[in-house]
Amino acid sequence: MRVSPESKYLDHIESVGGCPEDELNAVLNNLVDEGLLHKPKPKKSKKPKPPAETPPLHSSLEPPKPINQKFKASKFDIEEGFEFKPPEPTISSTAYRWDVETPNTEQLKYAARFFEKYPVRFLWGAEEFASIPDGAVPEVAFLGRSNVGKSSILNALMAQKGMARTSSKPGRTKQMNAFSVGGARLTLLDMPGYGHGSRESWGREIMEYLRSRKQFRRAFLLIDPVHGFKEVDMMIMEAFADMGIPYQLVLSKTDKLDEPKKKRERLATPHINEVFMDVQGVMRDHGGHSGFGEILATSSEPVKKGINELRWAILRATGLEPKKKK
């Protein structure tokens, strides 16, 4: 049973292998060969557009095409005269939503208190799904390519530096690591990054957890908006859709979009509105029906951005948000 107790966490985390992108591709390609997964469609090349002025927020954007169908009225609702409509799409510097309401100030304050009031505790580290201890509270998992900024976002969420190990070296996280937050009412999972420095079995172990873990509620898939989607990201989203795994897209390191290091790159840097639209398009084309209708933009440095909104999304996914008084 390969489980690391809390006292041996820091020693053990360096000793395990990690999932190269080519080997994870091989795992997903096996699913394609077996007919359990579809290979993503090749993207058509587009002619580069001349740089345009940055559009203001809430500009004349085209309404998003529907992805989620959870607001579709049933036959009974129609017969009874009930009508359900999704909220109007909203866009800001930190979120693009098309089937969920925007959290208010009080809800965001509650989310901050939930994550910051109680001490964070490392629970376990496991190499294999079979060795994960039983749990009694809801769990959410964070996934993404190596060096996507996953550990930095987790540290910002938990308001505790160094809890999730960060490094400029890809593949630093080498096992599934679980953290208890909110007074032991919620568990966050830091999954190994797929890409350089990982090992072959992680594709199977991660999918086994997401498909079989009873306490699992939602996967948060991190995407670096500067580097965009890779084929393996799209294959994972399609695997989520085929297996019915609920997930939500989160943009990391969006500070690099706001302040390019070189002046000549400013006109070439896409505005966050354009990024949201492009990301939603990829989500729609590659298994979007299991994806949540909210894309969040975050950064942990130099200032925290979108962290409380991500905290609220986690509480909503796990049913831990405060209930409205009747």
C-alpha positions in Angstrom: 0.0 0.0 0.0 1.9 3.1 -1.2 0.5 5.8 0.9 2.5 8.6 2.5 1.6 9.7 6.0 1.8 13.4 6.7 5.1 13.2 8.6 6.8 11.7 5.6 5.2 13.8 2.9 8.2 16.1 2.0 10.6 13.2 1.9 8.4 10.9 -0.2 7.3 13.5 -2.8 10.8 13.5 -4.4 11.2 9.8 -4.6 8.4 8.8 -7.0 8.5 8.9 -10.8 6.0 11.2 -12.6 3.5 11.1 -16.8 5.4 12.2 -20.1 3.0 13.7 -22.5 3.9 11.1 -25.2 3.2 8.3 -22.8 -0.1 9.8 -21.7 -0.9 10.2 -25.3 -0.2 6.4 -25.8 -2.7 5.6 -23.0 -5.4 7.8 -24.5 -4.6 6.5 -28.0 -5.2 3.0 -26.7 -8.7 4.2 -25.7 -9.2 5.5 -29.2 -8.1 2.2 -30.7 -10.6 0.3 -28.5 -13.4 2.7 -29.6 -13.8 4.2 -26.1 -12.5 7.6 -27.1 -12.6 9.7 -30.2 -9.5 11.5 -31.5 -9.9 15.3 -31.6 -10.6 16.8 -34.9 -7.7 18.7 -36.5 -8.1 22.5 -36.2 -8.3 24.4 -39.5 -5.5 26.8 -40.0 -6.6 30.5 -40.0 -5.0 33.5 -41.6 -3.5 35.7 -38.9 -5.6 38.8 -38.2 -4.1 42.2 -38.0 -3.8 43.5 -34.4 -6.9 45.3 -33.3 -7.6 47.6 -30.4 -8.4 46.0 -27.1 -12.2 45.7 -26.9 -13.9 46.9 -23.7 -15.6 44.5 -21.4 -19.3 43.9 -22.3 -18.6 45.0 -25.8 -20.7 43.7 -28.8 -19.7 40.1 -28.4 -21.7 37.4 -30.1 -23.8 35.4 -27.7 -22.2 32.0 -26.9 -23.4 28.9 -28.4 -25.1 26.6 -25.8 -23.0 23.8 -24.4 -24.7 22.7 -21.2 -28.3 21.5 -21.5 -29.1 21.4 -17.8 -31.5 24.3 -18.0 -33.6 22.6 -20.7 -37.2 22.4 -19.5 -38.7 18.9 -19.2 -42.0 17.7 -20.8 -43.7 17.9 -17.4 -42.5 21.5 -16.8 -43.8 22.5 -20.2 -47.2 20.9 -19.5 -47.4 22.6 -16.1 -46.5 25.9 -17.6 -43.1 26.2 -15.9 -40.3 27.9 -17.9 -36.6 27.7 -17.0 -34.1 30.1 -18.6 -30.4 30.2 -18.1 -28.9 33.4 -16.8 -27.7 35.9 -19.3 -24.1 35.4 -20.3 -21.7 37.7 -18.4 -18.1 38.5 -19.0 -15.5 40.2 -16.8 -11.7 40.2 -16.3 -12.0 37.1 -14.1 -14.9 35.0 -15.5 -17.0 34.1 -18.5 -20.4 32.6 -17.5 -23.2 31.4 -19.7 -25.4 29.1 -17.6 -24.5 30.1 -14.0 -25.2 33.2 -11.9 -22.4 35.5 -10.9 -21.6 35.3 -7.2 -22.2 38.4 -5.2 -19.9 40.1 -2.7 -21.2 38.2 0.3 -20.8 34.9 -1.4 -17.2 35.6 -2.3 -16.5 36.7 1.3 -18.0 33.5 2.6 -15.8 31.5 0.2 -12.7 33.4 1.5 -13.6 32.7 5.1 -14.3 29.0 4.4 -10.7 28.5 3.0 -8.8 30.8 5.3 -10.5 30.4 8.7 -9.3 26.8 9.4 -5.8 25.4 9.2 -4.9 23.4 6.1 -3.8 19.8 6.7 -1.9 17.4 4.4 -3.8 14.1 4.4 -2.0 11.6 2.2 0.1 11.1 -0.9 -0.6 8.1 -3.1 1.1 6.6 -6.2 -1.9 4.4 -7.2 -5.6 4.7 -7.1 -5.9 1.4 -5.3 -3.8 2.7 -2.4 -5.9 5.9 -1.7 -7.5 5.8 1.8 -11.2 6.0 2.2 -12.7 9.4 2.6 -15.9 10.9 4.0 -16.1 14.4 2.5 -16.4 15.8 -1.0 -13.3 16.0 -3.2 -12.2 18.1 -6.2 -9.2 17.4 -8.3 -6.8 19.9 -10.1 -5.2 18.7 -13.3 -3.1 20.3 -16.0 0.1 20.1 -18.1 3.4 20.2 -16.3 4.4 23.7 -15.3 0.9 25.1 -15.9 0.9 26.8 -12.4 -1.3 24.3 -10.6 0.7 24.2 -7.4 0.7 28.0 -7.2 -3.0 28.2 -7.6 -3.6 25.6 -4.9 -1.3 27.5 -2.5 -3.3 30.6 -3.2 -6.6 28.8 -2.6 -5.4 27.4 0.7 -3.8 30.7 1.6 -0.7 28.9 2.7 2.6 29.2 0.9 4.6 26.0 0.3 1.8 23.6 1.1 1.7 22.4 -2.5 5.3 22.1 -3.8 6.1 24.6 -6.6 9.0 24.6 -8.9 10.1 26.0 -12.3 11.1 22.4 -13.2 8.2 20.6 -15.0 6.8 17.5 -13.3 7.5 18.5 -9.7 4.3 17.0 -8.4 4.9 13.2 -8.7 2.0 11.7 -6.8 -1.6 12.3 -5.9 -1.6 14.7 -2.9 -4.7 15.4 -0.8 -5.2 18.4 1.4 -8.0 19.0 4.0 -9.5 22.5 4.1 -12.6 24.2 5.6 -12.4 22.4 8.9 -12.1 19.0 7.4 -15.2 19.5 5.3 -13.5 19.4 1.9 -10.5 17.7 0.2 -8.4 19.3 -2.6 -6.4 16.9 -4.8 -3.2 18.0 -6.5 -2.7 15.6 -9.5 0.6 15.1 -11.2 1.0 17.3 -14.3 1.0 15.4 -17.6 3.9 16.3 -19.9 7.7 16.4 -19.5 8.9 14.5 -16.3 5.8 12.3 -15.8 5.4 8.5 -16.1 3.2 6.3 -18.2 0.9 4.9 -15.5 -0.4 8.3 -14.5 -2.9 8.4 -17.4 -4.6 5.3 -16.1 -4.3 6.2 -12.4 -5.9 9.7 -12.9 -8.7 8.4 -15.0 -9.4 5.6 -12.6 -9.7 8.1 -9.8 -12.0 10.4 -11.7 -14.2 7.6 -12.9 -14.4 5.5 -9.7 -13.9 7.7 -6.6 -17.3 8.1 -4.9 -16.3 11.3 -3.1 -15.2 13.0 -6.3 -17.3 16.0 -7.4 -15.5 18.0 -10.2 -12.2 18.2 -12.0 -10.7 21.6 -12.5 -8.6 21.5 -15.7 -6.0 24.3 -15.8 -5.0 25.8 -19.1 -2.1 28.3 -19.7 -3.7 31.0 -22.0 -0.3 32.0 -23.4 0.5 28.5 -24.7 -3.1 27.5 -25.4 -4.5 24.0 -25.8 -2.4 21.0 -26.8 -3.8 17.8 -28.4 -3.5 16.0 -25.1 -5.7 18.6 -23.4 -8.4 18.1 -26.0 -8.2 14.3 -25.7 -8.7 14.6 -21.9 -11.7 16.8 -22.4 -13.2 14.3 -24.8 -12.4 11.5 -22.3 -14.3 13.5 -19.7 -17.3 13.7 -22.0 -17.2 10.1 -22.9 -17.0 9.0 -19.3 -19.4 11.6 -18.0 -16.8 13.2 -15.8 -17.8 16.7 -14.7 -15.1 19.3 -15.2 -14.5 23.1 -15.3 -11.8 25.0 -17.2 -9.6 27.5 -15.3 -7.1 29.8 -17.0 -3.8 30.2 -15.0 -1.1 32.8 -15.3 -3.4 35.4 -16.8 -1.1 38.1 -15.4 1.0 37.4 -18.5 -1.8 38.5 -20.7 -2.3 41.7 -18.7 1.4 42.9 -18.7 3.6 41.5 -21.5 7.3 41.9 -20.7 8.1 43.4 -24.1 6.3 46.5 -25.4 6.3 45.0 -29.0 4.2 42.1 -27.7 1.4 44.1 -26.3 -0.5 44.4 -29.6 0.0 40.7 -30.3 -1.3 39.7 -26.8 -4.9 38.6 -26.9 -7.4 40.4 -24.7 -9.0 38.2 -22.0 -12.4 38.5 -23.8 -10.9 37.0 -26.9 -9.3 34.2 -24.9 -12.6 33.4 -23.2 -14.3 33.0 -26.6 -11.5 30.9 -28.0 -11.5 28.6 -24.9 -15.2 28.2 -25.0 -15.0 27.2 -28.7 -12.5 24.5 -28.0 -14.6 23.3 -25.1 -17.7 23.1 -27.3 -15.8 21.2 -30.1 -14.2 18.6 -27.8 -16.7 17.2 -25.4 -18.3 20.3 -24.0 -21.5 18.8 -22.6 -19.8 17.6 -19.4 -18.0 20.9 -18.9 -19.4 23.5 -16.5 -20.7 26.7 -18.1 -18.2 29.0 -16.4 -14.6 29.7 -17.4 -12.4 31.4 -14.7 -9.3 33.5 -15.1 -6.8 33.3 -12.3 -3.3 34.3 -11.3 -1.4 34.0 -8.1 1.4 36.5 -8.8 2.1 39.3 -8.5 -1.4 39.7 -7.0 -4.1 37.1 -6.5 -6.8 37.3 -9.2 -10.0 35.3 -9.4 -9.1 33.1 -6.4 -12.2 33.8 -4.4 -14.4 33.1 -7.5 -12.6 29.8 -7.9 -13.2 29.1 -4.2 -16.9 29.8 -4.7 -17.0 27.4 -7.8 -15.5 24.7 -5.6 -18.0 25.2 -2.9 -20.8 25.2 -5.4 -19.5 22.0 -7.0 -19.4 20.2 -3.6 -22.7 21.5 -2.2 -20.9 23.4 0.6 -22.1 26.9 -0.3 -24.5 28.5 2.2 -28.2 27.7 1.5 -30.6 30.4 0.9 -33.1 31.1 3.7 -36.7 30.3 2.7 
